[in-house]
Amino acid sequence: MTRYNPSIIIRSLKLYSNGQVAYNQEFHQGLNIIRSATNSCGKSTIMDFIFYLLGGEVLEWTEAAQKIDFGLLEVDLNDHIITIKRERTGQSSPSYIFDGEIGLAEKNSTSWNKFGHRRSEKIRSFSQVIFEMLGLPELKSELDDNVTINQILRLIYCDQETSVNKVFKDVSGYDREAIRKSIVEILFGADDFELYTQRMLLSERQKVLSEIKGSINSLTETLQQIYKLDDFKDSLFELEIVSTENEIETIQQQINTILNVSVQESGDDSKEIKKLGQEIVAFRDQLNIINEDLASQIYDLNDSEKFIKSLSERISALEVSNKIIDLVGSIEFKFCPACLTPLEKSNSQNTCNLCKCETDITQRHFNRTKAKSEIDFQIAESKGLQDKRKTKVAELSVAKENIETKLKKLEREFSGLSSMPNLRDAELRQKISKIGYLERKIEDLLKSKHLAQLLNNKSTEKSNVSASISTIEDKIQYLTKSREVNYEKCMNYISKSVRDILMNDILVEEAFKNPRNVEIHFDKNKILVDGNSKFSASSEVILKNALYLSLFKLSLNSDVVNFPRFLLLDNIEDKGMTPERSHNLQKIIYEISKNGKTSHQIIFTTSMISSDLEIPELCVGPLYDRHNKTLSVEQ
């Protein structure tokens, strides 16, 4: 059977309570029915655990479910089998991933990888790992909210707790329109994710631009408080510094001329000279230490840049290598490429097509994921250290400049006092005071020059970032138009499919007999039939399930949408559904699955299964009742 990616297929679910197995069933491709003879047998609890182990957020557990300690879910993601483990202790409980089947996972206690459900800069979240396995991008909404696997599953799991007149499954907290819009865009998206990439890049660039503007405003305000100017070029400050230094040099020459007539030094001056000499030595020692530290930091900075570049090249090489391995490994050789002898066809997926040696595909996938995760962590850690080094270099540079300025001042004072005679007249004191004033002026000019350099650099950076934002916005505008065409095609398909399903209902609802128009407003979280959203409770159940089934049908008939060919339906008999109407809906679900030409999975629950579907190939587990519920836990 053809496989369109992304795809999710549940293979096995195992739940534990007090060290004992409380539920253990295998699932299969196609239609899976969890059935019971009556309600309140725990069918919804099983659906909640599948949703929860896939990364969903369960708002409230049943009393029986609260006795479950943890669950194991074996799942096929894009033909890659993993086992997920998660404790039932709260929404923040981390998930553990084992690269392989559930049987191997339970025997191996060391090869599990732990992932939290919140993103951070250094450690990947569970959603990021699952998105990577499904080939989905790591996305944010227009309001910069992270789109998680929990959000994606809200349009895949049709549960009982959410009101039937809402399209999306309920979540805790505020449900943003932007998030709902992003979920649909992801599930409708084309194969390439350039639009999402550009949106993320735009958001990043806009953040950078905002920070740059803040720095420019702060620097401009600081300089305007000192100098009543509108233009702050560092060259202007440099000219002022040179002019002031020349003035100091002229005054120093005048002092030397005055001192040439003096032949006697005072005892006080000798003490001052000694003190200045000691300060000069101390400042020179500090300057040497800073120069050594600065040189070391710059060396480490450059060396780490090369290291980060080499790590990035390793990731690129790893991806290319993986693609080549997958490409070559998927070739089915009919003849030996060396001697052209016909080759026997291998019947095992874990056997090389050419040499017939056994290969461990699961271990290969695990090694790939582990290698990439380790390199990603090294890059993130190295970049964090680089930021600290850059800050340290900037601090050392400023400290060096300040010490050099102070040292130059002390050396001038030392030079003046060393030749100053005992006789000090008013003119000499005035000139020395003038030099002190001018030296403080130079210190202020150097600080202002540094600020002006920062301001000019930030202005240049602002222009570059603004230009890049304009380019990105143009790309987004073009890609958005293309995406709108795809979105409209998807919406037309879904609307027509919903209309067809409604017309195949048993026609209890008059409005469903021949609806003219079906409108789906994902952003507003509602669906309208000929402008109406209010129908009988059971008819609203039919309408909501028709929408979910239509989304699913779209994924079976299009290889460009990202709906993962997977559906959880737990409310097909909610709100007073009659057996006749339920059986008709079950038949519709069965026909959709039967006619699907690509790998898929539908799991639905029922307490009034159609006799036509009561066959082992379609059902999961026994027929549950109040004496034999889904969970084997102490009541």
C-alpha positions as a printed NumPy array, in Angstrom:
array([[  0.   ,   0.   ,   0.   ],
       [  1.231,   3.502,  -0.829],
       [  2.474,   5.604,   2.088],
       [  2.095,   9.374,   2.225],
       [  4.076,  11.175,   4.896],
       [  3.609,  12.372,   7.53 ],
       [  1.825,   9.328,   8.91 ],
       [  1.029,   8.049,  12.412],
       [  0.04 ,   4.436,  13.049],
       [ -0.467,   3.134,  16.601],
       [  0.892,  -0.417,  16.923],
       [  0.515,  -1.216,  20.62 ],
       [ -0.68 ,   0.327,  23.891],
       [  0.3  ,  -0.966,  27.331],
       [ -0.793,   0.594,  30.646],
       [  0.53 ,  -0.252,  34.12 ],
       [ -1.041,   0.113,  37.574],
       [  0.883,  -0.784,  40.754],
       [  3.395,  -2.793,  38.73 ],
       [  0.688,  -4.84 ,  36.986],
       [ -0.489,  -4.652,  33.361],
       [ -3.888,  -2.935,  33.346],
       [ -4.313,  -2.791,  29.557],
       [ -2.385,  -4.436,  26.717],
       [ -3.696,  -4.426,  23.142],
       [ -2.225,  -4.316,  19.656],
       [ -3.582,  -2.066,  16.918],
       [ -3.309,  -2.334,  13.12 ],
       [ -3.38 ,  -0.255,   9.957],
       [ -6.794,   0.779,   8.685],
       [ -9.916,   0.725,  10.839],
       [ -9.66 ,  -0.073,  14.585],
       [-12.853,  -0.345,  16.661],
       [-12.898,  -0.327,  20.48 ],
       [-16.377,  -1.524,  21.399],
       [-18.506,  -2.282,  24.441],
       [-21.992,  -3.553,  25.192],
       [-22.844,  -0.445,  27.206],
       [-21.437,   2.948,  28.186],
       [-18.985,   3.694,  31.041],
       [-16.655,   0.801,  30.248],
       [-13.48 ,   2.869,  29.806],
       [-13.288,   3.26 ,  26.022],
       [-12.721,   7.021,  26.253],
       [ -9.959,   6.422,  28.804],
       [ -8.025,   4.35 ,  26.248],
       [ -8.423,   7.137,  23.674],
       [ -7.241,   9.699,  26.23 ],
       [ -4.116,   7.644,  26.96 ],
       [ -3.269,   7.344,  23.24 ],
       [ -3.662,  11.126,  22.94 ],
       [ -1.649,  11.733,  26.138],
       [  1.241,   9.45 ,  25.181],
       [  1.455,  11.136,  21.763],
       [  2.055,  14.417,  23.619],
       [ -1.502,  15.597,  24.243],
       [ -2.854,  17.433,  27.259],
       [ -5.626,  15.628,  29.16 ],
       [ -7.529,  18.145,  31.277],
       [ -9.195,  15.657,  33.637],
       [ -8.717,  11.926,  34.204],
       [-11.454,   9.468,  35.147],
       [-11.312,   7.762,  38.525],
       [-10.103,   4.507,  36.934],
       [ -7.484,   6.329,  34.825],
       [ -6.042,   7.947,  37.951],
       [ -4.97 ,   4.471,  39.087],
       [ -2.663,   4.112,  36.054],
       [  0.977,   4.874,  36.865],
       [  2.428,   5.046,  33.361],
       [  1.833,   3.943,  29.796],
       [  3.836,   2.609,  26.844],
       [  2.842,   3.372,  23.262],
       [  4.471,   1.701,  20.26 ],
       [  3.917,   3.926,  17.242],
       [  5.01 ,   4.029,  13.602],
       [  6.006,   7.556,  12.546],
       [  6.76 ,   7.765,   8.817],
       [  7.764,   4.063,   8.809],
       [ 10.005,   4.626,  11.85 ],
       [  8.968,   2.589,  14.899],
       [  9.485,   4.085,  18.367],
       [  8.099,   3.421,  21.845],
       [  6.938,   6.32 ,  24.019],
       [  6.747,   6.12 ,  27.81 ],
       [  5.052,   8.707,  30.005],
       [  3.952,   8.753,  33.623],
       [  0.408,   9.878,  34.387],
       [  1.388,  12.49 ,  36.962],
       [  0.498,  15.758,  35.231],
       [  0.737,  17.77 ,  32.025],
       [  4.382,  18.629,  32.755],
       [  5.415,  14.974,  32.984],
       [  8.313,  14.353,  30.568],
       [  8.148,  11.737,  27.829],
       [ 10.738,   9.046,  27.176],
       [ 11.493,   7.728,  23.679],
       [ 13.023,   4.368,  22.827],
       [ 14.041,   3.768,  19.233],
       [ 12.385,   0.425,  18.595],
       [  9.474,  -1.86 ,  19.414],
       [  7.776,  -2.074,  22.8  ],
       [  9.133,  -5.577,  23.529],
       [ 12.732,  -4.417,  23.184],
       [ 11.946,  -1.198,  25.057],
       [ 10.765,  -3.036,  28.176],
       [ 13.943,  -5.13 ,  28.246],
       [ 16.232,  -2.112,  27.858],
       [ 16.5  ,   0.386,  30.694],
       [ 19.435,   2.442,  29.385],
       [ 18.585,   3.438,  25.795],
       [ 15.683,   5.747,  26.615],
       [ 15.916,   9.452,  25.794],
       [ 14.094,  11.914,  28.051],
       [ 12.319,  14.961,  26.59 ],
       [ 10.345,  17.68 ,  28.354],
       [  7.27 ,  19.344,  26.87 ],
       [  8.609,  22.895,  27.039],
       [ 11.108,  24.291,  24.572],
       [ 14.492,  25.697,  25.547],
       [ 17.45 ,  26.99 ,  23.6  ],
       [ 19.761,  24.135,  24.617],
       [ 17.51 ,  21.068,  24.925],
       [ 14.982,  19.873,  22.363],
       [ 11.407,  19.316,  23.491],
       [  9.271,  16.227,  22.868],
       [  7.284,  18.112,  20.221],
       [ 10.456,  19.099,  18.367],
       [ 11.608,  15.456,  18.248],
       [  8.205,  14.176,  17.053],
       [  7.966,  16.96 ,  14.45 ],
       [ 11.412,  15.99 ,  13.184],
       [ 10.389,  12.325,  12.892],
       [  7.196,  13.315,  11.057],
       [  9.05 ,  15.711,   8.772],
       [  7.117,  18.707,  10.105],
       [  8.73 ,  22.089,  10.755],
       [  9.285,  23.594,  14.203],
       [  6.75 ,  26.389,  14.046],
       [  5.353,  29.37 ,  15.876],
       [  2.088,  31.213,  15.343],
       [  1.849,  34.81 ,  14.15 ],
       [  1.785,  35.835,  17.833],
       [  5.038,  33.938,  18.456],
       [  3.305,  31.082,  20.334],
       [  4.948,  27.701,  19.961],
       [  2.917,  25.181,  17.963],
       [  3.271,  21.835,  19.752],
       [  2.227,  18.274,  18.989],
       [ -0.584,  18.806,  21.516],
       [ -1.932,  21.609,  19.31 ],
       [ -1.722,  19.492,  16.141],
       [ -3.587,  16.615,  17.836],
       [ -6.478,  18.971,  18.659],
       [ -7.717,  18.535,  15.082],
       [ -7.05 ,  14.784,  15.042],
       [ -8.721,  13.681,  18.297],
       [-12.504,  14.188,  18.321],
       [-13.231,  13.653,  22.019],
       [-16.361,  13.606,  24.19 ],
       [-15.388,  16.329,  26.662],
       [-15.242,  19.148,  24.079],
       [-18.529,  20.742,  23.074],
       [-19.837,  19.311,  19.781],
       [-20.266,  22.796,  18.297],
       [-16.506,  23.474,  18.609],
       [-14.159,  22.321,  15.859],
       [-10.975,  22.008,  17.939],
       [-10.449,  19.928,  21.058],
       [-10.435,  22.089,  24.195],
       [ -7.132,  23.049,  25.823],
       [ -6.286,  24.611,  29.167],
       [ -5.814,  28.362,  29.212],
       [ -6.713,  30.874,  26.521],
       [ -7.339,  29.38 ,  23.069],
       [ -5.86 ,  31.843,  20.571],
       [ -7.215,  32.276,  17.041],
       [ -3.625,  32.604,  15.79 ],
       [ -2.795,  29.147,  17.141],
       [ -5.852,  27.583,  15.481],
       [ -4.953,  29.283,  12.207],
       [ -1.382,  27.985,  12.404],
       [ -2.569,  24.427,  13.115],
       [ -4.683,  24.398,   9.948],
       [ -1.911,  25.983,   7.876],
       [  0.497,  23.279,   9.029],
       [ -1.941,  20.455,   8.275],
       [ -2.841,  21.951,   4.862],
       [  0.752,  22.932,   4.014],
       [  2.676,  21.922,   0.915],
       [  5.746,  19.679,   1.007],
       [  8.222,  22.539,   1.368],
       [  7.989,  24.712,   4.455],
       [  9.545,  27.814,   3.007],
       [  6.631,  30.019,   4.073],
       [  6.917,  28.862,   7.689],
       [ 10.69 ,  29.238,   7.566],
       [ 10.37 ,  32.78 ,   6.242],
       [  7.792,  33.661,   8.908],
       [ 10.067,  32.381,  11.652],
       [ 12.989,  34.255,  10.101],
       [ 10.87 ,  37.43 ,   9.892],
       [  9.912,  37.119,  13.559],
       [ 13.563,  36.656,  14.494],
       [ 14.693,  39.616,  12.362],
       [ 11.939,  41.849,  13.79 ],
       [ 13.077,  40.993,  17.308],
       [ 16.664,  41.881,  16.371],
       [ 15.491,  45.152,  14.78 ],
       [ 13.508,  46.041,  17.9  ],
       [ 16.581,  45.449,  20.094],
       [ 18.753,  47.533,  17.746],
       [ 16.249,  50.42 ,  17.8  ],
       [ 16.207,  50.287,  21.591],
       [ 20.013,  50.481,  21.704],
       [ 20.054,  53.387,  19.205],
       [ 17.479,  55.357,  21.21 ],
       [ 19.407,  54.802,  24.441],
       [ 22.766,  55.775,  22.901],
       [ 21.291,  58.837,  21.15 ],
       [ 19.621,  60.047,  24.341],
       [ 22.875,  59.64 ,  26.305],
       [ 24.943,  61.558,  23.739],
       [ 22.346,  64.322,  23.34 ],
       [ 22.443,  64.937,  27.097],
       [ 26.176,  65.63 ,  26.768],
       [ 26.388,  67.256,  23.317],
       [ 23.603,  69.263,  21.762],
       [ 24.103,  67.621,  18.355],
       [ 21.958,  65.602,  15.962],
       [ 24.858,  63.835,  14.228],
       [ 27.339,  61.792,  16.217],
       [ 30.278,  60.691,  14.082],
       [ 33.189,  59.117,  15.948],
       [ 35.552,  61.092,  13.67 ],
       [ 34.284,  64.346,  15.232],
       [ 35.264,  63.113,  18.685],
       [ 38.615,  61.901,  17.347],
       [ 39.389,  65.397,  15.986],
       [ 38.417,  66.92 ,  19.337],
       [ 40.66 ,  64.444,  21.19 ],
       [ 43.649,  65.239,  18.953],
       [ 43.046,  68.971,  19.37 ],
       [ 42.863,  68.627,  23.17 ],
       [ 46.032,  66.497,  23.272],
       [ 47.844,  69.162,  21.217],
       [ 46.668,  71.8  ,  23.681],
       [ 47.986,  69.714,  26.575],
       [ 51.288,  69.282,  24.79 ],
       [ 51.587,  73.059,  24.316],
       [ 50.866,  73.752,  27.985],
       [ 53.334,  71.031,  28.993],
       [ 56.036,  72.745,  26.937],
       [ 55.204,  76.031,  28.67 ],
       [ 55.518,  74.296,  32.053],
       [ 58.89 ,  72.801,  31.05 ],
       [ 60.103,  76.272,  30.087],
       [ 59.092,  77.619,  33.493],
       [ 60.671,  74.657,  35.274],
       [ 63.977,  75.058,  33.468],
       [ 64.744,  78.054,  35.721],
       [ 64.111,  76.045,  38.881],
       [ 66.953,  73.979,  40.418],
       [ 65.533,  72.72 ,  43.698],
       [ 62.939,  70.027,  44.379],
       [ 60.817,  70.028,  47.484],
       [ 60.529,  67.067,  49.836],
       [ 56.779,  67.002,  49.306],
       [ 57.229,  66.707,  45.551],
       [ 59.599,  63.784,  46.058],
       [ 56.889,  61.92 ,  48.007],
       [ 54.323,  62.722,  45.309],
       [ 56.703,  61.535,  42.588],
       [ 57.298,  58.277,  44.448],
       [ 53.538,  57.763,  44.872],
       [ 52.915,  58.451,  41.173],
       [ 55.692,  56.038,  40.224],
       [ 54.093,  53.269,  42.267],
       [ 50.668,  53.945,  40.697],
       [ 52.178,  53.869,  37.207],
       [ 53.795,  50.488,  37.896],
       [ 50.495,  49.123,  39.262],
       [ 48.512,  50.344,  36.239],
       [ 51.1  ,  48.9  ,  33.847],
       [ 50.777,  45.515,  35.606],
       [ 46.983,  45.717,  35.248],
       [ 47.345,  46.606,  31.571],
       [ 49.628,  43.616,  30.965],
       [ 47.134,  41.277,  32.648],
       [ 44.251,  42.689,  30.591],
       [ 46.234,  42.409,  27.349],
       [ 47.056,  38.771,  28.093],
       [ 43.418,  38.002,  29.014],
       [ 42.136,  39.834,  25.925],
       [ 44.497,  37.959,  23.627],
       [ 43.432,  34.665,  25.199],
       [ 39.711,  35.48 ,  24.847],
       [ 40.116,  36.521,  21.196],
       [ 42.037,  33.323,  20.46 ],
       [ 39.33 ,  31.216,  22.128],
       [ 36.641,  33.178,  20.275],
       [ 38.203,  32.543,  16.87 ],
       [ 38.984,  28.927,  17.687],
       [ 35.408,  28.269,  18.875],
       [ 33.973,  29.846,  15.697],
       [ 35.957,  27.334,  13.674],
       [ 34.711,  24.551,  15.959],
       [ 31.045,  25.599,  15.555],
       [ 31.519,  25.797,  11.793],
       [ 32.984,  22.286,  11.763],
       [ 30.022,  20.986,  13.828],
       [ 27.551,  22.556,  11.388],
       [ 29.416,  20.957,   8.509],
       [ 29.222,  17.612,  10.362],
       [ 25.411,  17.927,  10.628],
       [ 25.182,  18.723,   6.9  ],
       [ 27.441,  15.793,   6.091],
       [ 25.391,  13.556,   8.399],
       [ 22.158,  14.529,   6.636],
       [ 23.691,  13.931,   3.207],
       [ 25.079,  10.591,   4.392],
       [ 21.674,   9.545,   5.761],
       [ 19.951,  10.462,   2.492],
       [ 22.495,   8.476,   0.481],
       [ 22.181,   5.472,   2.821],
       [ 18.373,   5.592,   2.608],
       [ 18.478,   6.016,  -1.163],
       [ 20.921,   3.192,  -1.764],
       [ 19.257,   0.986,   0.852],
       [ 15.868,   1.372,  -0.846],
       [ 17.14 ,   0.147,  -4.224],
       [ 15.954,  -3.37 ,  -4.944],
       [ 18.715,  -5.03 ,  -6.938],
       [ 17.514,  -7.705,  -9.341],
       [ 21.022,  -8.463, -10.653],
       [ 24.44 ,  -8.406,  -9.043],
       [ 26.116,  -5.14 , -10.141],
       [ 29.473,  -6.968, -10.479],
       [ 28.612, -10.12 , -12.467],
       [ 24.927,  -9.537, -13.413],
       [ 23.832, -12.814, -11.779],
       [ 20.103, -12.734, -10.882],
       [ 19.533, -12.126,  -7.172],
       [ 16.854, -13.692,  -4.972],
       [ 14.312, -11.264,  -3.589],
       [ 14.501, -10.699,   0.175],
       [ 11.262, -11.017,   2.147],
       [ 12.534,  -9.239,   5.247],
       [ 12.731,  -5.494,   5.755],
       [ 15.755,  -6.03 ,   8.012],
       [ 17.816,  -7.701,   5.293],
       [ 20.12 ,  -5.962,   2.805],
       [ 18.686,  -6.128,  -0.737],
       [ 22.119,  -6.907,  -2.191],
       [ 24.195,  -9.083,   0.171],
       [ 21.244, -10.458,   2.195],
       [ 22.993,  -9.699,   5.49 ],
       [ 20.757,  -8.76 ,   8.399],
       [ 20.612,  -5.042,   9.156],
       [ 19.251,  -3.384,  12.291],
       [ 17.172,  -0.51 ,  10.885],
       [ 15.941,   0.456,  14.345],
       [ 19.469,   0.809,  15.699],
       [ 20.458,   2.785,  12.602],
       [ 17.61 ,   5.279,  13.2  ],
       [ 18.541,   5.502,  16.874],
       [ 22.202,   6.18 ,  16.07 ],
       [ 21.207,   8.906,  13.606],
       [ 18.948,  10.667,  16.086],
       [ 21.481,  10.344,  18.898],
       [ 24.361,  11.644,  16.761],
       [ 22.385,  14.675,  15.592],
       [ 21.148,  15.43 ,  19.12 ],
       [ 24.7  ,  15.34 ,  20.485],
       [ 25.992,  17.683,  17.77 ],
       [ 23.011,  20.055,  18.207],
       [ 23.728,  20.19 ,  21.947],
       [ 27.434,  20.912,  21.327],
       [ 26.549,  23.753,  18.937],
       [ 24.046,  25.291,  21.365],
       [ 26.518,  25.021,  24.252],
       [ 29.363,  26.492,  22.162],
       [ 27.213,  29.412,  20.994],
       [ 26.302,  30.154,  24.602],
       [ 30.001,  30.247,  25.518],
       [ 30.709,  32.441,  22.473],
       [ 28.187,  35.036,  23.68 ],
       [ 29.936,  35.12 ,  27.057],
       [ 33.363,  35.473,  25.365],
       [ 32.123,  38.35 ,  23.164],
       [ 30.789,  40.132,  26.246],
       [ 34.114,  39.544,  28.027],
       [ 36.118,  40.884,  25.045],
       [ 33.97 ,  44.031,  24.972],
       [ 34.423,  44.521,  28.731],
       [ 38.191,  43.978,  28.53 ],
       [ 38.49 ,  46.401,  25.574],
       [ 36.722,  49.156,  27.521],
       [ 38.815,  48.42 ,  30.632],
       [ 42.016,  48.52 ,  28.562],
       [ 41.085,  51.884,  27.048],
       [ 40.29 ,  53.345,  30.489],
       [ 43.552,  52.11 ,  32.024],
       [ 45.602,  53.404,  29.081],
       [ 43.979,  56.834,  29.491],
       [ 44.654,  56.902,  33.264],
       [ 48.203,  55.652,  32.73 ],
       [ 48.875,  58.37 ,  30.19 ],
       [ 47.592,  60.961,  32.668],
       [ 49.794,  59.631,  35.498],
       [ 52.857,  59.548,  33.259],
       [ 52.305,  63.214,  32.356],
       [ 51.941,  64.155,  36.017],
       [ 55.04 ,  62.121,  36.843],
       [ 56.993,  63.801,  34.05 ],
       [ 55.876,  67.253,  35.215],
       [ 56.597,  66.694,  38.902],
       [ 59.956,  65.038,  38.216],
       [ 61.277,  68.27 ,  36.756],
       [ 59.265,  70.708,  38.895],
       [ 61.35 ,  72.932,  41.134],
       [ 60.492,  73.795,  44.684],
       [ 59.435,  77.242,  43.617],
       [ 55.837,  77.087,  42.357],
       [ 54.217,  80.257,  41.238],
       [ 50.587,  80.964,  40.425],
       [ 51.133,  80.622,  36.676],
       [ 52.586,  77.115,  37.064],
       [ 49.71 ,  75.953,  39.236],
       [ 47.182,  77.373,  36.799],
       [ 48.727,  75.515,  33.875],
       [ 48.885,  72.212,  35.768],
       [ 45.218,  72.664,  36.728],
       [ 44.419,  73.365,  33.077],
       [ 46.13 ,  70.118,  32.017],
       [ 44.059,  68.192,  34.609],
       [ 40.883,  69.675,  33.198],
       [ 41.883,  68.838,  29.611],
       [ 42.818,  65.262,  30.552],
       [ 39.398,  64.742,  32.124],
       [ 37.922,  66.154,  28.951],
       [ 39.833,  63.55 ,  26.92 ],
       [ 38.49 ,  60.786,  29.173],
       [ 34.945,  62.013,  28.517],
       [ 35.649,  62.321,  24.79 ],
       [ 36.978,  58.765,  24.649],
       [ 33.819,  57.475,  26.324],
       [ 31.665,  59.503,  23.954],
       [ 33.709,  58.302,  20.997],
       [ 33.103,  54.733,  22.072],
       [ 29.348,  55.433,  22.359],
       [ 29.35 ,  57.121,  18.936],
       [ 31.093,  54.111,  17.408],
       [ 28.449,  51.845,  18.944],
       [ 25.717,  54.167,  17.638],
       [ 27.125,  54.19 ,  14.112],
       [ 27.57 ,  50.408,  14.154],
       [ 23.998,  49.97 ,  15.369],
       [ 22.723,  52.331,  12.649],
       [ 24.517,  50.31 ,   9.977],
       [ 23.177,  47.1  ,  11.507],
       [ 19.669,  48.586,  11.538],
       [ 19.868,  49.376,   7.813],
       [ 21.043,  45.854,   7.004],
       [ 18.371,  44.198,   9.134],
       [ 15.647,  46.481,   7.713],
       [ 16.723,  45.554,   4.18 ],
       [ 16.643,  41.841,   5.031],
       [ 13.154,  42.263,   6.556],
       [ 11.897,  43.888,   3.354],
       [ 13.277,  40.974,   1.312],
       [ 11.676,  38.43 ,   3.66 ],
       [  8.325,  40.262,   3.573],
       [  8.362,  40.173,  -0.236],
       [  9.011,  36.405,  -0.149],
       [  6.249,  35.89 ,   2.389],
       [  3.794,  37.863,   0.254],
       [  4.574,  35.698,  -2.768],
       [  4.477,  32.428,  -0.826],
       [  1.283,  33.439,   0.979],
       [ -0.52 ,  33.886,  -2.323],
       [  0.608,  30.425,  -3.416],
       [ -0.429,  28.977,  -0.071],
       [ -3.834,  30.662,  -0.303],
       [ -4.48 ,  28.833,  -3.555],
       [ -3.616,  25.517,  -1.874],
       [ -5.703,  26.457,   1.196],
       [ -8.716,  27.248,  -0.973],
       [ -8.413,  23.91 ,  -2.768],
       [ -8.299,  22.067,   0.559],
       [-11.262,  24.005,   1.927],
       [-13.33 ,  23.328,  -1.208],
       [-12.543,  19.611,  -0.955],
       [-13.437,  19.469,   2.744],
       [-16.656,  21.46 ,   2.316],
       [-17.812,  19.171,  -0.485],
       [-16.856,  16.071,   1.497],
       [-18.743,  17.275,   4.597],
       [-21.775,  17.987,   2.398],
       [-21.603,  14.468,   0.899],
       [-21.364,  12.845,   4.347],
       [-24.341,  14.879,   5.623],
       [-26.399,  13.855,   2.618],
       [-25.553,  10.199,   3.382],
       [-26.907,  10.567,   6.92 ],
       [-30.25 ,   8.818,   7.545],
       [-31.878,  12.237,   6.965],
       [-33.23 ,  12.809,  10.442],
       [-32.064,  16.429,  10.162],
       [-33.958,  18.361,   7.473],
       [-31.034,  20.756,   6.923],
       [-28.758,  17.81 ,   5.98 ],
       [-30.928,  16.49 ,   3.128],
       [-29.523,  18.837,   0.503],
       [-27.298,  21.518,   2.066],
       [-26.256,  24.231,  -0.373],
       [-23.248,  25.551,   1.473],
       [-20.898,  24.279,   4.201],
       [-18.626,  26.901,   5.767],
       [-15.735,  25.936,   8.035],
       [-14.241,  28.745,  10.126],
       [-11.235,  27.184,  11.801],
       [-10.081,  30.502,  13.259],
       [-13.513,  31.071,  14.856],
       [-13.74 ,  27.407,  15.923],
       [-17.108,  26.722,  14.276],
       [-18.799,  25.164,  11.249],
       [-21.946,  26.404,   9.488],
       [-24.426,  24.638,   7.229],
       [-26.323,  27.131,   5.087],
       [-25.425,  29.804,   7.638],
       [-26.651,  27.825,  10.672],
       [-24.622,  26.198,  13.457],
       [-27.451,  25.128,  15.793],
       [-29.033,  21.727,  15.182],
       [-30.233,  18.86 ,  17.331],
       [-27.504,  17.477,  19.62 ],
       [-27.117,  14.222,  17.674],
       [-27.015,  16.129,  14.362],
       [-24.195,  18.323,  15.694],
       [-22.302,  15.113,  16.508],
       [-22.78 ,  13.954,  12.899],
       [-21.639,  17.36 ,  11.608],
       [-18.475,  17.44 ,  13.733],
       [-17.507,  13.874,  12.814],
       [-18.18 ,  14.68 ,   9.143],
       [-15.607,  17.481,   9.367],
       [-12.952,  15.265,  10.983],
       [-13.582,  12.498,   8.457],
       [-13.328,  15.002,   5.591],
       [ -9.967,  16.243,   6.858],
       [ -8.872,  12.632,   7.028],
       [-10.179,  11.894,   3.489],
       [ -8.194,  14.863,   2.18 ],
       [ -4.982,  13.367,   3.602],
       [ -5.691,  10.035,   1.874],
       [ -6.12 ,  11.709,  -1.494],
       [ -3.321,  14.281,  -1.402],
       [  0.376,  13.704,  -0.819],
       [  1.085,  17.393,  -0.138],
       [ -1.052,  17.922,   2.974],
       [  0.454,  17.275,   6.404],
       [ -2.568,  15.751,   8.142],
       [ -0.882,  12.531,   9.373],
       [ -3.418,   9.988,   7.978],
       [ -4.477,   9.252,  11.561],
       [ -7.804,   9.855,  13.317],
       [ -9.208,   9.329,  16.828],
       [-13.031,   9.438,  17.029],
       [-14.568,   9.106,  20.49 ],
       [-17.916,  10.857,  20.14 ],
       [-19.77 ,   9.217,  17.253],
       [-22.572,   8.217,  19.669],
       [-22.62 ,  11.25 ,  21.906],
       [-25.75 ,  13.3  ,  22.679],
       [-28.585,  10.793,  22.241],
       [-27.442,   9.098,  19.049],
       [-29.816,   6.307,  17.914],
       [-28.43 ,   2.87 ,  16.93 ],
       [-29.669,   3.255,  13.349],
       [-27.914,   6.594,  12.904],
       [-24.742,   5.343,  14.602],
       [-24.593,   2.255,  12.378],
       [-24.937,   4.461,   9.305],
       [-22.067,   6.676,  10.471],
       [-19.966,   3.586,  11.198],
       [-20.619,   2.404,   7.658],
       [-19.436,   5.77 ,   6.293],
       [-16.246,   5.523,   8.389],
       [-15.669,   1.979,   7.185],
       [-16.106,   2.958,   3.505],
       [-13.652,   5.852,   3.852],
       [-11.03 ,   3.515,   5.325],
       [-11.769,   0.718,   2.855],
       [-11.391,   3.048,  -0.156],
       [ -8.161,   4.606,   1.145],
       [ -5.229,   3.819,  -1.158],
       [ -2.521,   4.916,   1.265],
       [ -1.412,   3.701,   4.705],
       [ -3.675,   5.132,   7.405],
       [ -5.361,   4.461,  10.72 ],
       [ -8.754,   5.323,  12.21 ],
       [ -9.531,   4.396,  15.817],
       [-13.111,   4.893,  16.955],
       [-15.184,   3.805,  19.948],
       [-18.765,   2.55 ,  20.04 ],
       [-21.2  ,   0.96 ,  22.466],
       [-23.58 ,  -0.029,  19.637],
       [-21.359,  -1.612,  16.99 ],
       [-22.91 ,  -2.489,  13.639],
       [-23.157,  -6.242,  13.131],
       [-21.464,  -5.786,   9.749],
       [-18.317,  -4.525,  11.497],
       [-18.22 ,  -7.054,  14.324],
       [-15.248,  -8.943,  12.842],
       [-11.787,  -9.642,  14.369],
       [ -9.922,  -7.855,  11.556],
       [-11.503,  -4.551,  12.549],
       [-11.902,  -4.804,  16.329],
       [ -9.353,  -4.193,  19.083],
       [ -9.746,  -6.164,  22.298],
       [-12.868,  -7.975,  23.519],
       [-16.43 ,  -6.664,  23.72 ],
       [-16.207,  -4.761,  27.007],
       [-19.019,  -4.505,  29.542],
       [-19.45 ,  -3.32 ,  33.102],
       [-17.997,  -6.568,  34.429],
       [-15.058,  -6.529,  31.999],
       [-13.883,  -2.955,  31.539],
       [-10.934,  -1.775,  29.484],
       [ -8.715,  -1.222,  32.545],
       [ -7.917,  -4.085,  34.895],
       [ -7.489,  -2.029,  38.048],
       [ -8.747,  -2.372,  41.593],
       [-12.163,  -0.75 ,  41.86 ]])
